[in-house]
Amino acid sequence: MTDMTGKVVMITGASRGIGEAAAHVFAEAGAKIVLLARTDDRIAEIAGQIGPDAVAIPCDISRYWEMEAAVRSTLDAFGRLDVLIGNAGVIEPIEHLEKADPETWGHVIDVNLKGIFHGVRAAMPVMLAAGGGTILNVSSGAAHGPLEAWSAYCASKAGAAMVTRSAHLEGADRGLRAMGLSPGTVATNMQRSIKASGINPVSELEWDDHIPPEWPARTLLWMCSPEADEFLGQELALRDEGLRRRVGLIA
């Protein structure tokens, strides 16, 4: 396991799914954890499970000033920020373009794309001033091809992937490590919403077809190690069995 002793890790969308799993995985590796989500009761509960080396900060990542305030609170609590995991995301509304409500369509962009930018914008100056840091953004196969009724999700994830690549381009020579992780389909509440929609092939998958959230969580930890440096600026796909073996998820 990658040793994260003394490191401070901020996780967006930490109230459930991949974010919650990552909080526990990184805590077990010795990191101090900053949990961000809009549901403050749940992240407070998770922070309580982890102990004094975890803090919960209610934050709507679609609002830059809230993300900026969360970074300031992190520095107040722990004095540093080493890793940002941009995990928060929404998929609804699952709706065909000709029927899509512009306001709710735009909300997906606010969370999935602008939220990623807000995280990078708030964390990157702090990391660069400290001589480096790691930004890991959770991406999706939807960033690379359209899916029926997922126009907002696909567009937002495609844009977010480009923000990650831009962070690498602009920060790598100053110690910034930026990568994306496309986990494939994961057994989270998002998949329940997809299943309920009954639209496109993803909704036809069975629950057993999805990987557990601990898999991407453990991969994100591995991505903080020098072993992942060959992938800097790239997006790793957890569907790749070779990657799963390198991380130790499968034999």
Secondary structure by P-SEA (a helix, b strand, c coil): ccccccbbbbbcccccaaaaaaaaaaaaabbbbbbbccaaaaaaaaaaaacccbbbbbcccccaaaaaaaaaaaaaacccccbbbccccccccccccccccaaaaaaaaacaaaaaaaaaaacaaaaaaaccbbbbbbbccccccccccaaaaaaaaaaaaaaaaaaaaaccccbbbbbcccccccccaaaaaaaaacccccccccccccccaaaaaaaaaaaacccccccccbbbbcccaaaaaaacccc
